[in-house]
Amino acid sequence: MAEKRQHPTLSDVALALATQHSQPNSTVKISDDNTKGTVQIAVTVTGPDAKAAADQADKLYAVLRAKYPRENGATNG
């Protein structure tokens, strides 16, 4: 006779979701798909420490903006 399979309870699933540790995600978008053909940069960094994520995003943006400077001479600030 086959054993009856035990399914996880809703509490088991909720606990597993609450305690899982996901890796921080980063997204970088570089595009010149606009009416003027100028490069647009978007940087998103997520993680458990907002200050560290913001610092990393700032550093990535600075590197990319140096590589793709604004044509009008404006600076990030």
N, C-alpha and C positions, 0 to 999 in steps of 0.2 A: 504494500500500500504506500502510495506517495505521501510525503509529508506536506502539510499545509504550509504554504510560504507566508512568513510574517511580513506585513507591509509596514513601512515607517509611519508613525503617527504624525499628525499635523505639528505637534510640538517638536518632534525629531527634525522635521524639515525646517521649521522656523529657527531652531537652534543651529542647525548646520549653515543656514543662510546668514545668520547673524554673526557667526564666528569665523566664516571663511575669510581669508586674507587674499584680496585680489591685488594684482600688480598695478602700480600706477600706470596711467595711460598718457601718452603724449601725441599730439597731432600738430603737424605743420602744414600750412597751405601757402604756396607761392603761386600767384596767378597774375597774368597780364591780360586777362580776359575782361577788359572793361573798355569804355568808349575812347579813352585817351591812350590805351595800350601801356599804361604805367604799371609797374609791379606793385602788387598788393600782398602784404604778408600777414598771416594770422598764425599765432602760436598759442597752443593750449597745452598746459601741463597740469595733471591732476595727481594728487597723492595725499597721504594722511596728514602731512604738515603743510598748511597753506603758505607759510612764509617760505619754506624751501621750494615749493612749487612755483611761487611767484618769482623767486630769485632765479630759478632755472629758466623760466619763461622769458624773463628780462634778458638773461645772457644769450639765449638762443635768438631772440629778436634782434639784439644788438649785432650779433655776428651776421645775420641775414641782411639787416639794413645796411651794414658796411659793404656787403657784397652787392646789394641792389639799392643804391642810394636814391633818394627822391629826386626827381628831375628838377623840381622847383627850389631846391636847396633847403627846404624846411627840415627841421630835425625833430626827433622824437622828444617830447618833453612836456 
